[in-house]
Structures are given as structure tokens and as C-alpha cells.
Amino acid sequence: MPDEYLLKICAIGSGSVGKTSLIRRFAEGKFTTNYLPTLGVDITTKTIQIDGNNVKLILVDTAGQEFFGKLRPSYYRGASACLIMFALDERTSFVAIPDWLAEFRKHIPDASVPIALAGNKKDKEDERQISTDEANTLAKTYNMTYYETSAKLGGEEIQEIFVGLTRHVLQQKQPNNT
């Protein structure tokens, strides 16, 4: 009988980088062009199969606006993994990554909790402000896996983000982790 797991993945980053769109694309296969900022937090669930195991993911989409800064950390509690997002066409969202990482680590100091970095809005190549090399360098500096994606266009990389984070957590939970 396959094992069943329940994992919580927090998506954090500046407002309007596409956290909600990416989660909706992953969980529901949908994309909408109507931007409505997340008010506080939005929680979505999706069950996936990894190596024959059922894994229910609780996807916590946090508001990026500063106004919600005091509320966010309460949703980090119990996180199995974290996804920090920025928009490839918005340098300020990229420059803020160390602050987002510091906020998360302040409340989840366990270094074994994996963190991935995602540059979203790859579809806006002509407006791009951050190179792949620059993003990879930052990710390596903070020991994160880096992905580039477009919630608008979809694609395998969206699945890879969540499967990669999930697999990382499950490997840590295995009794004979050699």
C-alpha cells in the first residue's frame, strides 16, 4: 500500500509577481488575466503522486504587499517547503529576494526546509530585466534551486517546481536516506 503524505508549501514574494497565477495553473490548469491581489492568504490543495506515494499539497499563497507583513509569518508555521517568486520583468521583485528569504528563515529557521526560487513571466521576454545567469547566481548563493516559468503559458517547469520541492521533502523523510 502506498504511503500518504501531507506537505505544506508556502509561496512568497513581492506583490504581482504571479504567485496566485502559478498556483492556479499548477492546481487547476487555469490562467486568468484579471489581476486581483491576494488579501492575506489563499490556500489551495492538490494531490499528486510521487514514486507511487500520494502526496496532498497544501499550497499557501501569501500576499506580497507590505500591509500584510505582520500576518504572513503565521502562515509559515509548519511549512515543509517554500517557493520564493519574482517577476523576470520587475527588478524590484528580484532585489527583494534576500528580504523574503530572511523573513521566511526568521520564522522557519530549519535549514533542511527546501526553498526554490522561481522567475515568473518568462513570456515577457522583451521586457526582461533579470538574466538567467544573474538569477542562477543568486539562487546558488542561498542554496536554492532556480526555475524560470510562465504561469500564462503553462509548461512542464511549473510541475517541476512543485514535484522537485515535494521530492526533496520526501527524500528527507525516508528512513534509509543514503
C-alpha positions as CSV (number, residue, x, y, z in Angstrom):
1,M,0.0,0.0,0.0
2,P,1.4,3.4,-0.9
3,D,2.3,5.9,1.8
4,E,0.3,9.1,2.1
5,Y,1.9,12.4,2.9
6,L,0.6,15.9,3.7
7,L,3.0,18.7,2.9
8,K,2.7,22.5,3.1
9,I,4.4,24.7,0.5
10,C,4.4,28.4,1.1
11,A,4.7,30.7,-2.0
12,I,6.1,34.1,-1.1
13,G,7.4,37.2,-2.9
14,S,6.5,40.7,-3.8
15,G,3.0,41.6,-4.9
16,S,2.0,41.0,-8.6
17,V,4.8,38.5,-9.4
18,G,2.3,35.8,-10.2
19,K,2.2,33.6,-7.1
20,T,-1.6,33.1,-7.4
21,S,-1.4,32.5,-11.1
22,L,1.3,29.9,-10.8
23,I,-0.5,28.0,-8.1
24,R,-3.8,28.1,-10.0
25,R,-2.0,26.9,-13.2
26,F,-0.5,24.0,-11.2
27,A,-3.5,23.1,-9.2
28,E,-6.3,23.7,-11.6
29,G,-4.7,24.1,-15.0
30,K,-6.2,27.6,-15.4
31,F,-4.9,31.1,-16.0
32,T,-6.8,34.3,-15.8
33,T,-5.7,37.8,-16.9
34,N,-7.7,39.5,-14.3
35,Y,-5.3,40.6,-11.5
36,L,-6.8,40.6,-8.0
37,P,-4.2,40.9,-5.3
38,T,-4.3,38.2,-2.6
39,L,-5.8,39.6,0.6
40,G,-3.8,38.0,3.4
41,V,-3.5,34.4,2.2
42,D,-5.2,32.0,-0.2
43,I,-4.9,28.2,0.4
44,T,-5.3,25.7,-2.4
45,T,-4.8,21.9,-2.2
46,K,-3.7,19.4,-4.8
47,T,-2.9,15.7,-4.5
48,I,-0.1,14.4,-6.6
49,Q,1.7,11.1,-6.9
50,I,5.4,10.8,-6.4
51,D,7.2,7.5,-6.7
52,G,3.9,5.6,-6.0
53,N,3.0,7.7,-2.9
54,N,0.0,10.0,-2.6
55,V,1.0,13.5,-1.5
56,K,-1.5,16.1,-0.6
57,L,0.0,19.5,-1.0
58,I,-1.4,22.5,0.9
59,L,-0.3,25.4,-1.2
60,V,-0.2,28.6,0.8
61,D,-0.3,31.7,-1.4
62,T,0.7,34.7,0.7
63,A,0.0,38.4,0.0
64,G,3.2,40.2,-1.1
65,Q,2.0,43.7,-0.2
66,E,3.8,45.2,2.8
67,F,0.5,45.9,4.5
68,F,0.2,42.1,5.2
69,G,3.7,41.8,6.6
70,K,2.6,41.1,10.1
71,L,0.1,38.5,9.1
72,R,2.3,36.4,6.7
73,P,4.5,34.7,9.3
74,S,1.6,33.0,11.0
75,Y,1.0,31.1,7.7
76,Y,4.7,29.9,7.5
77,R,4.3,27.7,10.6
78,G,4.6,24.0,9.7
79,A,5.9,24.7,6.2
80,S,7.5,21.7,4.5
81,A,9.0,23.8,1.7
82,C,9.0,27.3,0.3
83,L,8.8,28.9,-3.1
84,I,10.1,32.4,-3.4
85,M,8.9,34.1,-6.6
86,F,9.9,37.2,-8.5
87,A,8.9,38.6,-11.9
88,L,11.5,38.5,-14.6
89,D,10.3,41.9,-15.9
90,E,10.4,43.6,-12.5
91,R,13.9,44.2,-11.0
92,T,12.5,45.4,-7.6
93,S,10.9,42.0,-7.0
94,F,14.3,40.3,-7.7
95,V,16.2,42.7,-5.4
96,A,13.7,41.9,-2.6
97,I,14.5,38.1,-2.6
98,P,17.1,38.3,0.2
99,D,14.5,40.1,2.4
100,W,11.8,37.4,1.6
101,L,14.3,34.7,2.4
102,A,15.2,36.4,5.7
103,E,11.6,36.8,6.7
104,F,10.9,33.1,6.0
105,R,14.0,31.9,7.8
106,K,13.3,34.1,10.8
107,H,10.1,32.0,11.3
108,I,11.3,28.7,9.8
109,P,15.0,28.5,10.8
110,D,15.3,24.8,9.9
111,A,17.8,24.8,7.1
112,S,16.5,21.4,5.9
113,V,13.3,23.0,4.7
114,P,13.9,23.3,1.0
115,I,13.5,26.6,-0.8
116,A,13.1,27.1,-4.6
117,L,13.4,30.3,-6.5
118,A,11.1,31.0,-9.5
119,G,11.4,33.7,-12.0
120,N,7.9,34.1,-13.5
121,K,6.6,35.9,-16.6
122,K,9.1,34.3,-19.0
123,D,6.5,35.1,-21.7
124,K,7.5,38.8,-21.4
125,E,11.0,38.2,-22.8
126,D,11.1,41.6,-24.5
127,E,10.6,43.3,-21.1
128,R,13.0,41.0,-19.2
129,Q,15.2,42.8,-16.6
130,I,16.9,39.8,-14.9
131,S,19.1,37.4,-16.8
132,T,19.1,33.6,-16.2
133,D,22.7,33.8,-15.1
134,E,22.0,36.5,-12.6
135,A,19.1,34.6,-11.1
136,N,21.1,31.3,-11.0
137,T,23.9,33.1,-9.2
138,L,21.6,34.4,-6.6
139,A,19.9,31.0,-6.2
140,K,23.3,29.3,-5.7
141,T,24.3,31.9,-3.2
142,Y,21.3,31.0,-1.0
143,N,21.3,27.2,-1.8
144,M,18.1,27.3,-3.8
145,T,17.0,25.6,-6.9
146,Y,16.1,28.0,-9.7
147,Y,13.3,27.7,-12.2
148,E,12.1,30.1,-14.9
149,T,8.4,29.9,-15.8
150,S,5.3,31.5,-17.2
151,A,2.1,30.9,-15.4
152,K,0.4,32.4,-18.5
153,L,1.9,29.9,-21.0
154,G,2.0,27.0,-18.6
155,G,4.5,24.3,-19.3
156,E,6.3,21.4,-17.6
157,E,8.5,23.7,-15.5
158,I,5.5,24.6,-13.3
159,Q,5.0,20.9,-12.5
160,E,8.8,20.5,-12.0
161,I,8.8,23.2,-9.3
162,F,6.3,21.5,-7.1
163,V,7.4,18.0,-7.8
164,G,11.0,19.0,-7.2
165,L,10.2,20.6,-3.8
166,T,8.0,17.6,-2.8
167,R,10.6,15.0,-3.8
168,H,13.2,16.9,-1.8
169,V,11.0,16.8,1.3
170,L,10.1,13.2,0.9
171,Q,13.7,12.2,0.5
172,Q,14.4,13.7,3.8
173,K,11.6,11.7,5.4
174,Q,12.8,8.4,4.1
175,P,14.2,6.2,7.0
176,N,17.2,4.9,5.0
177,N,18.3,8.2,3.4
178,T,21.6,7.1,1.9
